[in-house]
């Protein structure tokens, strides 16, 4: 046996449990589609897509298969709902490419291996909402994994910089983009699926409420705004344009209903 044929190049990876569920060829194809989706720059309808013709799949991904083998495996995945595909995004009718994406709601494993974890919702193409976490499927081991991680880190750095700069501009602060504490809070929320626009919404709400209050202005900081305890609550607050911020420790006057009589004084 030629030893050069034993893991001398980046191999494909597939879970045995997935192969048992959908078939070996189908599992390999589905896994590679998942990996390509993670690095795709084709976005439509809030999803990332992989655009391929059947010959493209053979040439770029699976040279060891025939086009017919790839076609059979893909059609089975489409029929069983693991893959969603469409040609409607093509700009020209003569374009024979199809747009593919994984239906992650079908990839949920009862054992929890591929179970959703981030609480984000996605649409499976038929109006059904399902929690999904694309990162839970294992990456195919290819030479592009390293560049994918670098691309993600660079994107996270850009997001952190944009958020910190926005906070500084809106609140009149001077927080540093290089602060490990600030990065930790922001990256944690980004990993939970929150967008840069949602960070900006939180900043807008709290700047409006706190910027003119000497006590609360000090809390216009990443560790408060973006903490796991506060972020979602702040995001869901109703922003009222002319409402004056009231300090949490400031006593409030009792609200009296003069139609109730004297018993309300006793309860207060």
C-alpha positions in Angstrom: 0.0 0.0 0.0 1.2 3.5 -0.9 1.7 5.4 2.5 1.1 8.6 0.6 -2.6 7.8 0.4 -3.0 7.9 4.1 -3.9 11.4 5.3 -1.3 13.2 3.3 -3.8 15.9 2.4 -6.7 17.6 4.2 -9.4 15.0 4.6 -13.2 15.3 4.6 -15.0 14.7 7.9 -18.4 13.3 8.6 -20.2 12.1 11.7 -21.2 8.4 11.7 -24.5 9.3 13.3 -25.3 11.7 10.4 -24.3 9.0 7.9 -26.6 6.5 9.6 -29.4 9.0 9.4 -29.2 10.2 5.8 -26.7 7.9 4.1 -22.9 8.2 3.7 -22.8 10.1 0.4 -25.5 12.4 1.6 -23.8 13.0 4.9 -20.5 14.0 3.2 -22.3 16.3 0.8 -24.4 17.9 3.6 -21.3 18.4 5.8 -19.4 20.1 3.0 -22.4 22.3 2.2 -22.5 23.3 5.9 -18.8 24.3 5.7 -19.2 26.2 2.5 -22.2 28.1 4.0 -20.0 29.3 6.9 -17.6 31.1 4.5 -20.1 32.1 1.8 -20.7 35.7 0.9 -24.0 35.0 -0.8 -26.8 36.2 1.4 -30.5 36.3 0.6 -33.6 36.3 2.8 -31.4 36.4 5.9 -29.6 33.2 5.0 -26.2 32.3 3.6 -26.3 30.3 0.4 -23.8 28.2 -1.6 -24.2 28.6 -5.4 -23.2 25.6 -7.5 -24.0 23.6 -10.7 -23.7 19.9 -10.5 -20.4 20.0 -12.5 -19.2 22.6 -10.0 -19.8 20.2 -7.1 -17.8 17.6 -8.9 -14.9 19.9 -9.9 -14.6 21.9 -6.7 -15.7 19.5 -4.0 -16.0 15.8 -5.0 -13.8 14.8 -7.9 -14.0 11.2 -6.8 -17.8 11.1 -7.6 -19.7 11.2 -10.9 -22.1 14.0 -11.5 -24.9 11.5 -11.4 -23.9 10.4 -7.9 -23.8 14.0 -6.7 -27.2 14.6 -8.3 -28.8 11.6 -6.6 -27.4 12.5 -3.2 -28.4 16.2 -3.5 -31.9 15.3 -4.7 -32.4 12.9 -1.8 -31.4 15.6 0.7 -33.7 18.1 -0.9 -36.6 15.6 -0.9 -36.1 14.7 2.7 -35.8 18.4 3.7 -32.2 18.5 4.8 -31.3 20.9 2.0 -33.3 23.9 0.7 -32.5 25.0 -2.8 -33.8 27.5 -5.3 -32.9 29.0 -8.7 -35.0 32.2 -8.2 -32.0 34.2 -7.1 -30.2 33.8 -10.5 -30.0 37.0 -12.5 -30.3 35.3 -15.9 -32.6 32.5 -16.9 -29.8 30.7 -18.8 -27.9 30.3 -15.5 -28.1 26.7 -14.5 -26.7 27.2 -11.0 -28.8 26.5 -7.9 -28.6 28.2 -4.5 -28.3 25.7 -1.6 -28.5 26.0 2.1 -28.8 23.6 5.0 -32.1 23.3 6.7 -30.6 23.3 10.2 -33.9 22.5 11.9 -33.7 19.0 10.3 -30.2 18.5 11.7 -31.3 18.5 15.3 -30.0 15.4 17.1 -32.2 13.9 20.0 -28.9 13.1 21.7 -28.0 16.7 21.8 -24.9 16.5 19.6 -26.3 19.0 17.1 -28.8 20.5 19.5 -29.5 24.3 19.1 -27.8 26.3 21.8 -27.9 30.1 21.0 -31.7 30.6 20.9 -31.6 32.3 17.5 -34.5 31.6 15.3 -34.3 30.7 11.6 -37.0 29.9 9.0 -36.8 26.5 7.3 -38.4 27.8 4.1 -41.9 26.6 4.8 -42.9 29.0 7.5 -41.8 27.0 10.4 -39.5 28.7 12.9 -36.8 26.6 14.5 -33.9 27.3 16.8 -30.6 26.7 15.0 -26.9 27.0 15.6 -25.0 26.5 12.4 -21.7 26.2 14.4 -22.9 23.0 16.0 -22.3 20.9 12.9 -18.6 20.0 12.7 -16.5 21.8 10.1 -15.2 19.8 7.2 -11.4 19.6 7.7 -10.0 21.5 4.7 -7.2 23.9 4.1 -9.7 26.8 4.4 -10.6 26.3 8.0 -7.6 28.3 9.2 -8.5 31.2 6.9 -12.1 31.0 8.0 -11.2 31.4 11.7 -9.0 34.4 10.8 -11.8 35.9 8.8 -14.2 35.5 11.8 -11.7 37.0 14.2 -11.2 40.0 11.9 -14.9 40.4 11.5 -15.3 40.4 15.4 -12.6 43.0 15.7 -14.4 45.2 13.2 -17.7 44.8 15.1 -16.1 45.6 18.4 -14.4 48.7 17.0 -17.7 49.9 15.4 -19.6 49.4 18.7 -17.0 51.1 20.9 -16.7 54.0 18.5 -20.5 54.4 18.4 -20.7 54.4 22.2 -18.0 57.0 22.5 -19.6 59.2 19.9 -23.1 59.0 21.4 -22.2 59.2 25.1 -19.1 61.4 24.9 -16.8 58.7 26.3 -13.4 57.6 25.4 -13.4 53.8 25.8 -10.5 51.9 24.1 -11.2 49.3 21.4 -8.3 47.3 22.8 -9.8 46.9 26.3 -10.0 43.2 27.1 -13.0 43.7 29.4 -15.0 45.6 26.7 -14.1 43.0 24.1 -15.1 40.2 26.4 -18.6 41.6 27.0 -19.1 42.5 23.3 -17.8 39.2 21.9 -20.0 37.2 24.3 -23.1 39.0 23.1 -22.0 38.6 19.4 -21.6 34.9 19.9 -25.2 34.7 21.2 -26.4 36.1 17.8 -26.9 39.7 18.6 -26.1 42.2 15.8 -24.2 45.4 15.7 -27.4 47.3 15.1 -28.9 45.8 18.3 -25.8 47.0 20.3 -26.5 50.5 18.8 -30.1 50.3 19.9 -29.1 49.6 23.5 -26.7 52.5 23.4 -29.3 54.8 22.0 -31.9 53.9 24.6 -29.6 54.3 27.6 -27.8 57.4 26.3 -31.2 59.1 26.0 -32.2 58.0 29.5 -28.9 58.5 31.3 -26.7 61.1 29.6 -28.1 64.0 31.5 -28.1 62.3 34.8 -24.9 62.7 36.7 -25.3 59.5 38.7 -26.4 57.2 35.8 -24.1 58.7 33.2 -21.2 56.8 34.8 -23.0 53.6 33.9 -22.8 54.3 30.1 -20.0 51.8 29.9 -19.5 48.4 28.1 -19.5 46.4 31.3 -22.9 47.7 32.2 -24.6 48.0 28.9 -23.4 44.7 27.4 -23.5 42.5 30.4 -25.5 39.3 30.2 -27.7 40.5 33.0 -28.6 43.8 31.4 -28.3 43.6 27.6 -31.5 41.8 26.7 -33.6 43.9 29.1 -32.2 47.1 27.7 -32.8 45.9 24.2 -36.4 45.3 24.9 -37.1 48.6 26.7 -39.6 50.9 25.1 -37.7 54.1 24.3 -39.8 57.1 25.2 -38.5 60.3 23.7 -39.4 62.9 26.4 -39.4 60.8 29.5 -37.1 62.0 32.3 -34.8 59.4 33.8 -35.5 58.6 37.5 -32.8 57.3 39.7 -33.5 53.8 41.0 -32.8 54.8 44.5 -35.0 57.9 44.4 -38.2 57.5 46.5 -41.4 57.8 44.4 -44.6 59.6 45.6 -47.5 57.2 46.2 -50.1 57.1 43.4 -53.4 57.8 45.1 -56.9 56.9 43.9 -59.3 59.3 45.7 -62.2 57.1 44.9 -60.9 54.3 47.2 -61.3 56.1 50.5 -59.0 56.1 53.5 -58.0 52.4 53.5 -55.3 53.1 50.8 -53.4 55.3 53.3 -53.2 52.4 55.7 -51.8 50.1 53.1 -49.1 52.7 52.2 
